[in-house]
Amino acid sequence: MINKLKKMINKLKKMINKLKKIISFPSNVLQKLILIQEALGRIESRQVVGRGNDKIHNSEFRVFSQWGEDGIIQFLIKNVKIKNKIFVEFGVENYLQSNTRFLVVSNNWSGLVIDGSSKNIEYIKRDSIYWAHNLKAVCRFITKDNINEILLKNGITDDIGILSIDIDGNDYWVWESINCISPRIVICEYNSIFGKKVKVTTPYRDDFVRNKYHFSNTVYGASIASLVSLAKTKGYSLVAGNSSGNNIFFVREDLLTSEVKEVGIDQVYQTSKFREYFNKKGSLTFDDFEQRRKNIENVKIFDLDAKSLIKLKDLELV
């Protein structure tokens, strides 16, 4: 029965997304489609209760998240005690696709979203979600030196529910610098092209922009090992990763349960399937994982153990 329901939901969601792409709807009709999309997400969220920690990935579904993060988040907030239903998410663009939007509309969470584009922030403030919920959108280009000031200035401090980090570059350095909040759940993007063993990240630059650092758009962020190591120093355990191979989930160690347990990198790491390599002319090449890695083997990244820049080809990437 559950499998039939899931198949029906998936068909409806695909149909809605196709309609939204091919038809220019009046705003009221588009809003109704979004409400249907949200309702389908709520039905799916009810199916994630009671699944064991080793099957968190089976809880994946997406309503507003890029991949299956909405489902994993629903699993976690059902199995981790959340005192304050407050989140922070940065790198949200126009917030139509994000890790926390479903939390807002389905679970009535409050939160702060940050993006470096004034155009994106203006879009969010015109969106009906902005007046209908307790959401605050701030335009700032985040650095490791200003992140705590931004959070404190906007009333975000101490114990919060979720921190979601996805800025396509300085993710490691910014999370390392955050010390004014103690989120119960942390979601962070990793770059699977760096492998699962080496602790590396892009070098820190205040003005880091992914496609400007390297034309391919594939040299960004940090390896999974570097983020797991950093998480440990902050008192967090790795508990899940999405099947698409780009987001991992941490829970504060004092909140681990029989349903949400620490897992190893080998249980979580996935080689990404999305083929986003751009050539120097700015065209997608659709190269597979191994070819993408070979294409950037001479690019230098920062080795956290050696504390120096090193070419990818000189690392044992597994």
C-alpha angles and dihedrals in degrees: 000000000000092000091051090049091050092050091050092048092050092050091050093048093050091049092050093049092049092050092050090053100046102036129060101222128197108252094253092054092046089051090054090052089052090051090052089049090052092048091053089051091054091052089052092047090060090060095061097069117112100014117137125249093253089060100048088118088062087064092064118129133141132221101151102350119100093240131355098318095113091065096045090049091051089052092050098048089050092053104033121067109245115196099179117031093214128126139187121206126175131188091042100144105196092344095237088115113036146124096248107039093090089051089057099048099034105031100026095236122165125224158149123253123192131194134166095227119086088200091059093047091049089052092052092050090053092050115100089235088071098063095031095057141033096264128142123197122197130187111220135131101233123228132171088254099052105036097090091046091052093050096046093045088057095048097256112139145135120354114021132159106237140008115192118191123191115141099137096236128023094038094125095046095046094049090047089056098048110105107144098076136050106204117193093215126030124194117193135174118235131192109236092193087076090064129233104278112046121080103226139141138172110278115265117263125164090222099040113158118177101225093041094054090056128359093226093070088220100097104084144111126003142302120262091246093056093051094046090051092049091047091056092055088053095048100258133129128211108244107163149356133201121254092241091070102238112087131056130188129219130189126199108260095236089060101052114125141182087271097044111045136164114268133191128252091249089061093052111030116103130177106240117247097197109109103213102148114137123199124221090273090060096250126132112248097191091221118173123245098272093046092049090052092049091049091062100036092118095051114110121233132174118269106209094200096048091034091220142094116273136176116252091234089061092059126083097240111191 
